[in-house]
Amino acid sequence: ESSESDSDSDSDSSDSDLSSDSDSDDSSSDSDSEYSEEDDSSDIDDEGESTLDELAVRICKDLKEDNRTLVDLLLNEIGDYNTGMMLYKQTLRLEKGKGVMTADGSRRRTPGGVFMHLCANRVGHKRYKELNKQCNKIKKIK
């Protein structure tokens, strides 16, 4: 249960981190070079997944991300399996390295938080915030 609150707090702090990133052009906590889409991840097996739903299951399992609803919303917003897989592989590469710090530099993001951050960069910070709000509404209904 504590991992769920850790994940939720990471997503929430990612949201606030993202707003501070988008509000200032001189933010240097995350360099664009960390997020290169050109990196080849042929060493990571796709394990035969073919749908966004299957990819969401794998992401949540491998990255220990409890917020399946937000992962689903983000992957559906991205809408393309290959792009979702690329972001997942990019997360694994970053985690193999030094990881990614929060915007204020106070701590390292969780693996799920790194994935969410990459997705936010992909869909845009404003849209990410909208999806996060939608996720919170869905959770309240459940």
FENSULTA-V12798 format. One line per field, one symbol per residue. ss: DSSP state (2 for helix, 1 for strand, 0 for the rest). psi: psi as a letter, one per 30 degrees, with the letter a starting at -180 (. if undefined). burial: # if it has 24 or more other ideal C-beta (glycine too) atoms within 12 Angstrom, else .. Layout:
ss->???
psi->???
burial->???
//
This chain:
ss->0222222222222222222222200000000222200000000000000002222222222200000222222222220022222222222222220000100000010022222222222220222222222222222220
psi->effeeeeeeeeeeeeeeeeeeffkfgkgfjkfffhkffkkhffjkfggkfleeeeeeeeeeeghjfieeeeeeeeeeegkeeeeeeeeeeeeeeeebfakllefgflklleeeeeeeeeeeefkeeeeeeeeeeeeeeeee.
burial->......##.#########..#........#...##................#..##.###.#################..#..############....####.....###############.#..##.##..#.......
//
